Amino acid sequence: MAASGLFNIFRVAELRKRLLFSLGMLAVYRLGIFVTTPGVDRRAMQEVVAQGGLFNLLNFFSGGAFEQLSIFALGIMPYVSASIILQLLTVVVPKLEALQKEGEMGRRKITQYTRYLTIVLAGIQGYGIATFLEAQRTSAGVMVVADPGWGFRLLTMISLAAGTAFIMWMGEQITERGIGNGISLIIFAGIVARAPAAVVTTWKQMQASGSSSLSGVGLLVLGALMVVVVGAIVFVERGQRRIPIQYAKRMVGRKLYGGQSTHLPLKVNTSGVIPPIFASSLLLFPATLAGWFPMLSTLSNEVRPGSWIYNTLYVVLIIFFAYFYTAVTFNPVDVADNLKKYGGYIPGIRPGKKTADYIDFVLSRITFGGAIYLAAICVLPTVITDKFGVSFYFGGTSLLIVVGVALDTVQQIEGHLITRHYEGFTGPRGPRIRGRRLATGTAVNA
């Protein structure tokens, strides 16, 4: 059935064009990875990024562009950050909240503000990166920047901001004219592009260690664990708690309307991958700031990836941000008011405040399970590394993004096939694939 579903994609002219357009845009993005910003020694930059810290995280999400200081070095992260900031501001700024409720025109205005804020953030980050790199040297004493000064700083700011703006434009074009969410697919492409290098690195470490735990049964356990992790992510990301909704019957003229039953789906992982991203960024700041402030070196050494302090703080921050972001993006009071407005109610629960309290109670319970699931997946690479003595890349935030974007893209392709009377990937009797979006309202939309 899956093979026939793939063939059906190319039988639909519009779907085929959309798929080829998305692949073409992603190819342009991957070519831009190798365009280095002027004035930077690429080899020296790679050695600096290999030392770890916040730059290593930026390199991870940019698909390897940061280690070459490509024009796409900042990737789409400024746009993701701007989207998150605007979503948070809609909660505290009444004008933005009113714009959000105005429908399509209001959302377009907020999107325009997001673009402007993206350019500002990219410029600020570009200046910070330029000033930091001017003082960086390799272990052999080679400077990363050949000619430091204001000329290099301005050129770097303009180059990185322009690269981010171009990626943002490509993401919006993919969303409008291609298949899948463009911003999410760009992040997906960056992570997948580094997968072969990660596999080769793991294999070399396994050969170099010569440990008995990596032979025979150990390899089988590691391979089985990879399959289980993917299956667990798919299972949880598709998991929902369905609250039954009943609509009251009403007479309009001589006709009787309403009375149908439906449900309110609440996802187990409402916050997506935002909690791990926020937690990782916060925990990597001490290591990055230690380069500017030597007095923070002690704190940086204590809170280093792999230590028990780092893992404990990582789990606590993931749980905190899971609840925080869920509270920001899902308002039970608004849902209860909308149900009451259209004559809907939860059986056994009074409309209004009681309904909002019940939805909030259910959401809090399933969010706890989702937060524990996120923490377990993100800490898994550290546990495997300690057990087998090799770097385990098949887990954490990267796998969450890859599986989530894949589910969402397959869902959209299946929707196109079904509307044109073709069978989906699972056949006429198979279950429909439900994707999930990375929770930033855009990409992270993802």
Residue pairs with C-beta under 8 A, 6 or more apart in sequence:
1 423
1 425
1 426
1 427
1 430
2 425
2 426
4 423
5 414
5 417
5 422
5 423
5 424
5 425
5 426
5 427
6 425
8 417
8 422
8 423
9 15
9 16
9 19
9 413
9 417
10 16
11 422
12 416
12 417
12 420
12 422
14 416
15 179
15 413
15 416
15 417
15 420
18 177
18 178
18 179
18 416
19 178
19 179
19 413
21 173
21 174
21 177
21 178
22 174
22 178
22 179
22 180
22 182
22 185
25 170
25 173
25 174
25 178
25 182
26 174
26 185
26 186
26 189
28 170
29 72
29 167
29 170
29 186
29 189
30 63
30 189
30 193
32 65
32 70
32 71
32 72
32 163
32 166
32 167
33 62
33 63
33 64
33 65
33 68
33 70
33 72
33 193
34 68
34 70
35 70
35 71
35 72
36 42
36 68
36 69
36 70
36 71
37 69
37 70
37 71
37 73
37 155
37 156
37 159
37 160
38 155
38 159
39 145
39 146
39 147
39 152
39 155
39 156
40 68
40 69
40 133
40 144
40 145
40 146
41 142
41 143
41 144
41 145
41 146
42 68
42 69
43 142
44 136
44 137
44 138
44 142
44 143
44 144
45 67
45 68
45 69
45 133
45 144
46 67
46 68
47 138
47 139
48 55
48 133
48 136
48 138
48 144
49 55
49 56
49 59
49 66
49 67
50 56
50 67
52 287
52 305
53 284
53 287
53 288
53 291
54 281
54 284
54 285
54 287
54 288
55 66
55 288
56 284
57 280
57 281
57 284
58 66
58 73
58 74
58 75
58 77
59 65
59 66
59 67
60 190
60 191
60 194
60 398
61 75
61 76
61 77
61 187
61 190
61 191
62 70
62 72
62 73
62 74
62 75
62 77
62 190
63 75
63 189
63 190
63 191
63 193
63 194
64 190
64 193
64 194
64 197
65 72
65 73
65 75
65 190
66 73
66 74
66 75
69 129
69 133
69 156
70 163
71 159
71 160
71 162
71 163
71 166
72 163
72 164
72 166
72 167
73 129
73 160
73 163
74 122
74 125
74 126
74 160
74 163
74 164
75 164
75 167
75 186
75 187
75 190
76 164
76 167
76 168
76 171
76 183
76 186
76 187
76 443
78 118
78 121
78 122
78 125
78 164
79 114
79 118
79 164
79 167
79 168
79 171
79 183
79 442
79 443
80 183
80 277
80 440
80 442
80 443
80 444
81 121
82 114
82 115
82 117
82 118
82 121
83 114
83 440
83 441
83 442
83 443
83 444
83 445
84 274
84 440
84 441
84 444
85 117
86 96
86 110
86 113
86 114
86 117
86 441
87 328
87 329
87 440
87 441
88 328
89 96
90 96
90 97
90 99
90 100
90 110
91 97
91 328
96 110
98 106
99 106
99 107
99 109
99 110
100 106
100 107
100 110
102 109
114 442
115 165
115 168
118 164
118 165
118 168
119 161
119 164
119 165
122 160
122 161
122 164
122 165
123 157
123 160
123 161
125 160
126 156
126 157
126 158
126 159
126 160
126 161
127 153
127 156
127 157
129 156
129 160
130 145
130 152
130 153
130 156
130 157
131 153
132 291
132 292
133 144
133 145
134 144
134 145
134 148
134 152
134 153
136 143
136 144
136 145
137 143
137 144
138 144
145 152
167 186
168 183
170 182
170 186
171 181
171 182
171 183
171 185
171 186
171 443
172 182
173 182
174 180
174 181
174 182
174 185
174 186
175 181
175 182
175 183
176 182
179 409
179 412
179 413
179 416
180 405
180 408
180 409
180 412
181 405
181 408
181 409
181 437
181 438
181 442
181 443
181 445
181 446
183 438
183 442
183 443
183 444
183 445
183 446
184 401
184 404
184 405
184 408
184 437
184 438
184 443
184 444
184 445
184 446
185 405
185 409
187 401
187 405
187 438
187 443
187 444
187 446
188 401
188 402
188 405
188 406
191 398
191 401
191 402
192 402
195 393
198 391
198 393
199 393
201 391
201 393
202 390
202 391
202 392
202 393
205 389
205 390
205 391
206 214
206 390
209 389
209 390
211 218
211 388
211 389
212 218
213 387
213 388
213 389
214 222
214 388
214 389
214 390
218 388
222 384
222 388
222 392
225 384
226 394
229 377
229 380
229 394
229 395
229 399
230 399
230 403
232 373
232 377
233 377
233 399
233 400
233 403
233 404
234 403
234 407
236 268
236 269
236 370
236 373
237 267
237 268
237 269
237 403
237 404
237 407
237 436
238 407
238 434
238 436
239 267
239 268
239 269
240 265
240 266
240 267
240 268
240 434
241 265
241 266
241 268
241 362
241 366
242 263
242 264
242 265
242 266
243 263
243 264
243 266
243 346
243 358
243 359
243 362
244 261
244 262
244 263
244 346
244 347
245 261
245 262
245 263
245 264
245 339
245 344
245 345
245 346
246 261
246 344
246 345
246 346
246 347
247 258
247 259
247 260
247 261
247 262
247 342
247 343
247 344
247 345
248 258
248 259
248 343
248 344
248 345
249 256
249 257
249 258
249 259
250 256
250 257
250 258
250 343
251 257
258 343
264 335
264 346
264 359
266 359
266 362
266 363
266 366
267 366
267 370
267 436
268 366
268 369
268 370
268 373
269 370
269 373
269 374
269 436
270 325
270 326
270 329
270 330
270 363
270 367
270 370
270 439
271 321
271 322
271 325
271 326
271 329
271 367
271 370
271 374
271 439
272 400
272 404
272 436
272 437
272 438
272 439
272 440
272 444
272 446
273 374
273 397
273 400
273 401
273 404
273 438
273 439
273 444
274 321
274 325
274 438
274 439
274 440
274 444
275 317
275 318
275 319
275 320
275 321
275 322
275 325
275 371
275 374
276 318
276 374
276 378
276 396
276 397
276 400
277 397
277 444
278 317
278 321
278 325
279 313
279 314
279 317
279 318
279 321
279 378
280 314
280 397
282 317
283 303
283 305
283 310
283 313
283 314
283 317
286 296
286 299
286 300
286 303
287 300
287 303
287 304
289 296
289 300
290 296
290 297
290 299
290 300
302 309
303 309
303 310
303 313
304 310
305 382
306 382
306 385
306 386
311 379
311 382
314 375
314 378
314 379
315 375
315 379
318 371
318 374
318 375
318 378
319 368
319 371
319 372
319 375
322 367
322 370
322 371
322 374
323 364
323 367
323 371
325 439
326 363
326 367
329 439
329 441
330 363
332 356
332 357
332 359
332 360
332 363
333 356
335 356
335 359
336 351
336 352
336 353
336 355
336 356
336 359
337 352
338 344
339 345
339 346
339 351
339 355
340 351
340 352
340 355
345 351
345 355
346 355
346 358
346 359
349 355
349 358
374 400
377 395
377 396
377 399
377 400
378 395
378 396
378 397
378 400
380 392
380 395
380 396
381 391
381 392
381 393
381 394
381 395
381 396
384 390
384 392
384 395
385 391
385 392
401 438
404 435
404 436
404 437
404 438
404 446
405 438
405 446
407 433
407 434
407 435
407 436
408 435
408 436
408 437
408 446
409 435
410 425
410 433
410 435
411 432
411 433
411 434
411 435
412 435
413 425
414 424
414 425
414 432
414 433
417 423
417 424
418 424
424 430
424 432
424 433
425 433
426 432
426 433
437 445
437 446
438 444
438 445
438 446
439 446
440 446
